[in-house]
Amino acid sequence: MTDEKNIVLELKQITQAYGRQLVVKDLSLTLQSGEIGCLLGASGCGKTTVLRTIAGFEQLLEGEIFLNGECVGRNGYQLPPAKRKIGMVFQDYALFPHLTIFDNIAFGLKGMEKAMLIRRVNEALELVGLHSEHDKYPHEISGGQQQRVALARALAPKPQLLLMDEPFSNLDVTLRERLSMEVRDILKEYGTTALFVTHNQHEAFAVADRIGVMYNGEILQWDSAHNLYHQPVSPRIAEFVGEGTLINGVVRDNSQVETGLGLLDGVMVAAMPSDTAVQLLIRPEDIIHDDHSPVKAEVLRRNFRGANILYTLLLRSGDKVQALVPSHCDHLPGEKIGIHSDVRHLVVFPVDVQRSK
């Protein structure tokens, strides 16, 4: 349950447009103090525009933005960005190449008494583990260290909200995964409320407490990573979040679903009347490779992932499913392998549900 006293960021039905093109449509969300939120979606879905609007760089067409209960933006009123007490971490870090790491962090603390400024910068350097690098210049440190400097610079003024725009996209995959977890630890240690945008689901899952899946300027579901994965509210989210396929089925008595995998019995996320034609979400972990099973499926595609292989399989019913199998079980397209199902969450959608949502 939301505690209104602890709400740091609240967006109330905001709409933004470039000319006649609506980019953000009637979007609402709240972030509690200390929460990390994420807007997740493909390029062009409007997520960066939401960030720029919160920061005050874009005028609102409709709706309202509140920071700690104060309205900072609505149609006809715009609190200047410099007065919003918002920190910003950009995709390209935006460090000053001619300034040392210490001076880059101190840049946002102009006007502060010198002893306090030094203490605040040193605190930020310690927080991100770069105190020993304080006298170096940006080109003398790695990309991951530059990202931590950008984070330290944004945190040093102790903003009421931190915004991050694709903060890990310029890093290689291994460093991206490690740094995303480090950033979460830093934000939690500092008690910072933050909102970031990404197109990378792994980053969203690793960092955020709450994730908004965006499509065409709207948030389709604002929820925890666990609920997005196990309780998607629409077929679009079911297919977008994680991996998996939708197969045909019919709801039978006692919340069972008859499918090409047989009669499945589990916890039905949303109850449906008997005889309802549905689509059922099947995740790769729901399908178990079993050489002794009488149920066979044809290998259509294999995606080698080192420790595992992700197989796309064709059932006799014509439905396709995926299975994540240890890579010592190596099968080629065209082979038939034994499988059995272990579906514990029956995530079903009536077949007449529109796919636009």
N, C-alpha and C positions, 0 to 999 in steps of 0.2 A: 504493500500500500504506500502511495506517495505521501511524503511528509512535506506539506507546502512550506513550512518554515525553513527547510533545508534545500529548497530548489534554488540552484544557482542560475541555470539557463532554462528559459521557457520560450518556445516558439509557438505562437498561436495563429494557425491558418495563414502562414505567410505565402505570398504569391509574388513572383518576380518574372520580368519579361525583358527581352531585348527587342525593341521595336514591337512588332505584332506577334513575335514568337514567345510563347509562354515557356519558361525554363524551369520554374518551380511552381507547383500547383497546390495551394491549400494545405501546406505542410505544417504539422504540429509535432512537437516532442518536448520532453523535459529531461534535465539532468540534475541529479541530486549532488550535494556537496561531496567531493571526493570521488565521484563516478567518472569513468572513462567511457565515452560514447564513440561510436563509429558510424559513418555513412558509407555503405558498401554498395558499389554498383559499377556498371561498365562506363567507359568514357562517353560523355555527352548526356548523362542521366540527370545532371544538375547539382551534383554533390558539392563541387567546388564553388558554385554560385551561392549555395546556402552558407558556406563558410565565409565568403566575401561579404555577404549580406549581414551576417552576425558581427563581423569585424567593423562594419560601417563603410565599406568601400563601395557598396551598391545601395541604391535607393529602393525601398519597398514599394511595390504596387498596391498590395493589400496585406492585412494582418499586422501583428505586433511582435516585438522582440523584447523580452524582459531579462535583465541581469540582476540577480539578488532582489527581485521584486520591483526594480525600477525600469520603467519603459525607456528603452534607448533607441527605438526605431518603430515608426509607423508611417502610414501615408501622410506626408506633409510635415513630419518631424524626424530629424536625424541628429542624434548626439554624435559629435565628431569622433572619429576613430581614436584619437589621442586621449580622449576623456573616458573611454570605456574600460580601461584597466584590463585589456585583453593582451595576452602574449601570443605571438605567432611564430610558427616554425615552417619555413618554406621548403618546397621540394628541392631547390638548388642550394639550400643552407643560407645563402645571402650573407656570407661573412665578408668583412672588409679585408682585402688581401694585404694592405699596407699597415694593418694594426696587429699587434700580438694577440694571443688568445686572451690574456688578461684584459687588454683594452677593448677587444671585441665584446666581451661580456659586460664591461663597465660602460659601454656606449649608451645603453638604455637607462643608465642611472645618473645621468647628468643632473646637476643641481643638488645632489645628495651630499651631505657633509662627508669629508674625505675619509675619516676613520670608519664611518658606517659603510661607505662605498667599498673600501678595501675588505672589510669584514664580510659584506654581502657577496662580493666576487669570489673570495676564498671559500665561502660556504658553498656556492654554486659549483666551483671547481671540484671540491671534495665530493659533492653529491654525485657528479658524473665521472669521478675517478680520474681527473686530469690535472690535479694540482701540480704535478711535476712537469707539466707541459706548458705552464702559464706564460713563459717568455718566448715560446715559439710562434711562428707565423702559420697561417692556414695551410700554405703549400708544403710545410714541413711535417704535417701530420696526415694520418690516413683518412679515408672517406668516412669510416665509422667514427673516428675521433672528431672529425669536423661536424658530424651530425650531433654528437654529444655536446660540442661547443655551442651549436645553434640552440640546443635544448636548454643548456645552462644560461645562455643569454636571455632566452624567453622567460625562464623561471626566476632570474635574479630580482626583477622588480616585484616579485610576488603577485602576479596577476590574479584576478578573481576567476579568470577562465583562460585556458590555453587552447589554441586552435592549431592543428597540424595538417598541412596539405601534402598528401602522398609522401610522408616523411622518410620512407625507406626505399623509394623506387629507384634511386641512383646507386644502390648498393648491390653487390653480388648476392646470390641466393643464400649462401651459408651465413654471411655476415648479416643479411637482412633478418633471418630468423633469430639469430642470437641477440642482435641489437633490439629487436622488437620486444623481446622479453625483458631486456635490461631497462628499456624505456618504461615499460609498465612498472617494474620494481621502483624506479626513480620517482615516477609520478605518485605511486602509492605511498612511498616513504615521505614525500613532500606534502601529501594530502591535496594534490592538485586536481581540480575538476577540469576535464579535457574533452575535446571533440576532435576527431581526425577523420579524414576521408581516404579511402583506398579502393582499388579494384581487386585487391588480393585477399581472398577469403582467409588464408592462413594467418595473415597479419591481423585481420579483424578478430579472429578467434583467439589469437595469442594475447592481444592487448586489451580488448574492450570488455566492459561489463555489460553494455547494451549496444545492440547493432540495429541500424535501420537499413533494410534492403530497399534501395532506390531503383525506380524504373520510370522513365519518362516524366521526371520532375516530381514524383510522388514517393512517399514512403509506404511500401506495401505491408511491412511488418516491422515493428520496433520492439525488440525482445532480446533475451539472452541467447548466446550461441547455442546452448543446449536445446532451447525451445525452437529456434529457427531450424535446427537439424531434425529434431524428433517430432515437432508439432507445427510444421509449416501450415499457414492458413490458406494457401492457394497452390494450384499446380505449378505456377510460374516459380514460386519460391522453392517448392519441392525439387524442381529440376535445377534451379540456379545454385542453391546452397548444397555444398558437398557433391557427392556423386550418387548416381542411382538412376532408375528408370521407372516409368509408370506402366503397369500392366493392367489388362482388363480383368474384371471380376464381378461377381454378383453377391450381395450380402444375403446370408442365410440366417436361420434361427440362431439364437445365443451369440450373436455378434461374430459369427464366423463368416469368412469370405471364400467363395469357391473361385479358384483361379487355375491357370495353366500349370501351377505348381502343386495343385491339389487343394484340399479344404484346409484353409489356414485359420488358426485359432490363437488369438492374442488379445492384447489390450487395445480396444478400438478408441482412437484418439477423439473422434467425433461420431457419435452414434448415428446409425442410419436404419431406416425401416427395412424389413425383410424384402427380398426380391429387387432391391435397388441396384441398378447397373452402376458400377463405380470404376474408377481407376485407382489402383493401389500402388503406393510408393514402395519400391524394393531397393534397399541399399546393398552395396557389395558385401557387407558383413552379414547380410541376411541369407546369403547363399553359401553353403558349405560344400567343398569338393569332397566327394565320397565315391571311391572306386566300386564299392559294393552296392551302391544304391541302384534300384531298378529304374529310377528316373534319369533319363539321359538328355543332354543338351549339346548342341553343336557349337564348337568354337568358331566365332565369326572374326574376332580380332583379339590380339594380345598386346598388352602394353607392359613391357619389362621395366620394373622399378627397383632392381637390385634384390632386396630381400623378398619382394613379392612380385607377382604378375597380376595385372588387372585384366581379366578376361571378359569380353562381351560374348554372351551366349544366346543361342536361338533355341527356344522351347518348341515342343511339338505343336503347341497352340498358336505359334506364330509370334508370341511375345518375346521381347528381348530382356535379358537381365544381365547384371554384372556380378562378378565374383572376384574377391581378392584372395589369391592363393599363394602359399609359399613357393618361391621360385624353383625349388628342386622338383616341383611337379610341373614339368615343361611340356606343353601341348601346342600343336600347330593348328592354324585355321583349317577347318574341315574335319578335324577329329571330333569324336563324340566322347564326352566325359560324364561320369556319374555325379549327381548332385543331390543334396536335400536342403530343405529350407529351415531356417531358424528365425522366423519373423516374430518379433516380440511386440512391436508397435504396429498396429494396423492403421496406417495413415491413408484414408480413403477420401476421394472426391467424386461427387456425382458426375456422370459423363457429360451432363449439360452445363457444367461450370465453365464460364467463359475463360479463355486462356489469357485475356488481356490483363488480368489481375494476378 
